[in-house]
Amino acid sequence: MLAAPTDAEREVLGDIGWQRNEVVLHSDPRWLPERQRAWASWNYRLSDGDLARACVTYNMNILQGLPAGAPLFCVTLNPDAPVDDRYVWQRFVYEHPLFNPQSWSAQLRREEINGQQRSWYCGAYWYNGFHEDGVRSALDVVQGIAAAEDN
C-alpha cells in the first residue's frame, strides 16, 4: 500500500501474518450445545479435522442482550461442516491477524514506524485482535499525532 515503505515498515508490518476466515450469520441452533442451559456467548466445537483452525459460534442473542423470544442469531467462524442454507442470513470472508512470535515481536516495534514519513498505523493487530483493540490503537495514534504537533 505504501509507495515507498521504509525497511522498518517492511519488516514490522511483514511480520504480522493474516488468516482468511469464513464467517456465517445464521439462526441454526445445531451449532450451539444440545442443552440450551449450556449455551454461552462463545461456543467452541472440536473436531478430529483441522486442529489449526478454530470453529467457534457466537450466540449474538447473549452477546447483544437481546430480549427473550427474539429470533436466534449466531455467528460461526470457520464452520467445520456446512451451515444449513435454510438458516443462513449472510456469509462473509474476513482476514484476521495471526498471533505468533513474529507478530508479538512486531507489536514491540510499533513505535519504530509510527509517525515516520507522516504515516501512522492502527489496528487490532497491535494488541489482542479484538475490535476494541483497533479502537485502542486508533486512540494511540491520535495521542501520537497530538504529541508530534506539540513538538
Number of C-alpha atoms within 10 A of each C-alpha: 4 8 5 9 14 13 9 14 20 13 14 20 16 12 19 20 15 14 11 12 17 15 19 22 20 22 21 18 15 9 22 22 14 10 7 9 7 9 15 17 16 16 16 17 13 12 10 6 8 10 9 6 14 16 22 21 24 21 23 18 18 17 12 10 9 13 9 9 7 8 10 16 20 26 23 24 21 18 19 17 8 8 17 11 11 9 16 16 13 11 12 10 12 12 11 15 19 18 16 12 11 14 22 17 13 21 17 11 17 18 13 12 21 18 15 13 10 8 13 17 15 19 18 18 23 22 17 15 15 15 11 13 17 18 14 17 18 17 13 16 18 14 12 16 16 11 10 10 8 7 5
